[in-house]
Amino acid sequence: MKIITTFILAFLLTSVVTAQVRIGDVVLPYKVTFGEEELTLNGAGMRSIIGIDTYSGGLYTKQKFNDPKVILDSDEPMSIRLNIVSKKVTNSRMIKVFRKGFDDALFGNTENMDDRINDFLKLFSSPMQINDYFDLVYIKGKGIKTFKNGEELGFIEGRDFKYALFKIWLGNEPACKLIKGGMLGLSQ
């Protein structure tokens, strides 16, 4: 009996220490740290097109949220992680998705942000490969730092930019409803 109890305890402790979440073939860490901020996975989902998984999206926050409006309006540190799982996702296609996403998020009124949007899109000019991941990290009161595979690509200023960027997945007309539901912890 002691051996079984010890085994179960060891298994549980190992599971807690290496806490990860699987979304399709992607394994997301349960916690991520950017600077001094530790963020916890709020939820995640997979985008599929014609039955083919293309990328996953995970939302990391300091506390759990299921209301997209609260997330969009929040001035707290948070991050979206995008994991590429298909060679169909190229940098030019990703740029196209972002451009359409910003246009939809801002109802076509992107003029006030065009320079920042263009600077952001330039961060995605290098080729993408399967297993590449991007972290879009909101720094409280400052703006978005973008990382590719853990390496910083650049910074775009403004809470309004964070609002528009996060609205691509969390707005009323998201780029992918499955990812939105997953990020909000509403679907598996």
Salt bridges, closest charged atoms under 4 A:
GLU37 OE1 - LYS62 NZ 2.76
GLU38 OE1 - LYS31 NZ 3.77
ASP73 OD2 - LYS69 NZ 2.77
GLU76 OE2 - LYS140 NZ 3.43
ASP104 OD2 - LYS100 NZ 2.60
ASP119 OD1 - LYS122 NZ 3.83
ASP132 OD2 - LYS148 NZ 3.71
ASP135 OD1 - ARG81 NE 2.70
GLU152 OE1 - LYS145 NZ 3.98
ASP160 OD2 - ARG116 NH2 2.83
